[in-house]
C-alpha cells in the first residue's frame, strides 16, 4: 500500500510486545496497534500496521508490554480521604465507630476531591475502569469524567438517612436521576447499589431490584463479607444471605455480589445457577480478618469473577497489580496448593473477567479489533521485571503499578511517560491536606 493511500488513524502503539488476552491468543513480539477514534482498528506486525495506517500520534513501546487496561470491579474511590485513619479493626467496629460517623459529616466537595485523588492513583497503576459505590456519587462521576477514566457508579442506599439525599425515598430518586443524567455517556455508566443485607430492609432491596430492571442497569451489593454479617442476617430473617436474596428475587445475572467470603456449597451452587457475578477483594478481606473467599470453587462452577481493591480505608491502596499478586498467593497458602489460582487465571480476573462482571466484556477487557481502546503500556526495562521467561507470571508476581508508563482510555492518552495529562496532581494533593485536617477536627468534636 502506498503512503498516499494509507488509512488515517489517531494513534499507533508500536514496537512493544502485545498481550491481547482473549482466550488462546498468542503474544505478538513485536507488535503494533492502530487506534481510530476510540476503538482498536488493527493489531499486527509493526511493519504491516505502519504500511497500512498513517497516524497523527505514535507511542514507541519498544522494551515494553502493551496490554488491556485493568478493571477494578469493586471500590469506594472517595474513601482515599480515610486511608490509614482507622486501621487494624474488625469490620463492624471499623464501620460503626469510625467510617459511618465520619461519612455522616462528609459532603460533595470532599467526595469530588477524594475521587480525583483515587483516579490519579488508579490511572498511574494501570486501571482504566472502576466500579464504585459511595455517597454523593454524582460527584464521583464528575471526577471520573474529568480524569478521563471509565467508571460504573452507584449511590449507596441504606435504611438510615444519608448525608447526601436524606431519607431513602430521596435516595431512590437520586439514583434514578443519576441514571438519566449519564445515559449514553462514553465513559460513565450507572448502577443501583443497596449497601448490604444488614443495612437494607427487604422492601428496599426489592425496590432497588425493580429500579435496576426498569432502567436496564446493573444491581450491586455487598454479600456475605464476614461471619458476623451472615449471623446477623440469618438471625433477623431466618435465612443465610444468599437464600435471603433468592427469596426476594434478587439473585440473577444482573446482580454483582461483592466479597462473597462466607458461602456454603449450596450457596455457591445457587449463585452459579442464577448467573450471579462475583467480585473478589482479597486484600481488604484479609486486612479486616473477614476470611478468604472460595474463589477457586466459584470459578469451577462457572461463576463470573472479577477483581477489586475495595476502598482505601480497608486496603490501603488501589493498585490492582498488588491485588493480583495477593490474590494468586493467598489461595495457594490457604489451600496448601501451589497450583491454586495460577497467574493466568488472576490476570484474566483483573481484565476480561472484571469486564464480564461489569457487563462490558463486548467492549473492553482484551485487545481485539473493534473493541474500545483501553490500553496500558508496562515498562519491562526494570530490574525486578528481568529476565522475562513468562510475561503473565511477571505481571502477576513481579510488576507493580509504578511500572505502567502510558495509559490510553477510550482512545485518549491520559498518561504518557508517567505524566498525567488530565489532572493537576499538585492541586489535588494540596486539597487533600485540607480535607485531612477537616476530618480530624470532625472526629475530635464527635
C-alpha positions, 0 to 999 in steps of 0.5 A: 500500500502506498503512503498516499493511500494509507488509512488515517488513524489517531494513534499507533502503539508500536514496537512493544510486545502485545498481550491481547488476552482473549482466550488462546491468543498468542503474544505478538513480539513485536507488535503494533496497534492502530487506534481510530477514534476510540476503538482498536482498528488493527493489531499486527506486525509493526511493519504491516500496521505502519504500511497500512495506517498513517497516524497523527500520534505514535507511542514507541513501546519498544522494551515494553508490554502493551496490554488491556487496561485493568478493571477494578470491579469493586471500590469506594474511590472517595474513601482515599480521604480515610486511608490509614485513619482507622486501621487494624479493626474488625469490620463492624467496629471499623464501620460503626465507630469510625467510617459511618460517623465520619461519612455522616459529616462528609459532603460533595466537595470532599467526595469530588476531591477524594475521587480525583485523588483515587483516579490519579492513583488508579490511572498511574497503576494501570486501571482504566475502569472502576466500579464504585459505590459511595455517597454523593456519587454524582460527584464521583462521576464528575471526577471520573469524567474529568480524569478521563477514566471509565467508571460504573457508579452507584449511590449507596442506599441504606435504611438510615438517612444519608448525608447526601439525599436524606431519607431513602425515598430521596435516595431512590430518586437520586439514583434514578436521576443519576441514571438519566443524567449519564445515559449514553455517556462514553465513559460513565455508566450507572448502577443501583447499589443497596449497601448490604443485607444488614443495612437494607430492609427487604422492601428496599432491596426489592425496590432497588431490584425493580429500579435496576430492571426498569432502567436496564442497569446493573444491581450491586451489593455487598454479600456475605463479607464476614461471619458476623454479617451472615449471623446477623442476617440469618438471625433477623430473617431466618435465612443465610444471605444468599437464600435471603436474596433468592427469596426476594428475587434478587439473585440473577445475572444482573446482580454483582455480589461483592466479597462473597467470603462466607458461602456454603456449597449450596450457596455457591451452587445457587449463585452459579445457577442464577448467573450471579457475578462475583467480585473478589477483594482479597486484600481488604478481606484479609486486612479486616480478618473477614476470611478468604473467599472460595474463589477457586470453587466459584470459578469451577462452577462457572461463576463470573469473577472479577477483581477489586481493591475495595476502598482505601480505608480497608486496603490501603491502596488501589493498585490492582497489580498488588491485588493480583499478586495477593490474590494468586498467593493467598489461595495457594497458602490457604489451600496448601496448593501451589497450583491454586489460582495460577497467574493466568487465571488472576490476570484474566480476573483483573481484565476480561473477567472484571469486564464480564462482571461489569457487563462490558466484556463486548467492549473492553477487557482484551485487545481485539479489533473493534473493541474500545481502546483501553490500553496500558503500556508496562515498562519491562526495562526494570530490574525486578521485571528481568529476565522475562521467561513468562510475561503473565507470571511477571505481571502477576508476581513481579510488576507493580503499578509504578511500572505502567508508563502510558495509559490510553482510555477510550482512545485518549492518552491520559498518561504518557511517560508517567505524566498525567495529562488530565489532572493537576496532581499538585492541586489535588494533593494540596486539597487533600491536606485540607480535607485531612485536617477537616476530618480530624477536627470532625472526629475530635468534636464527635 
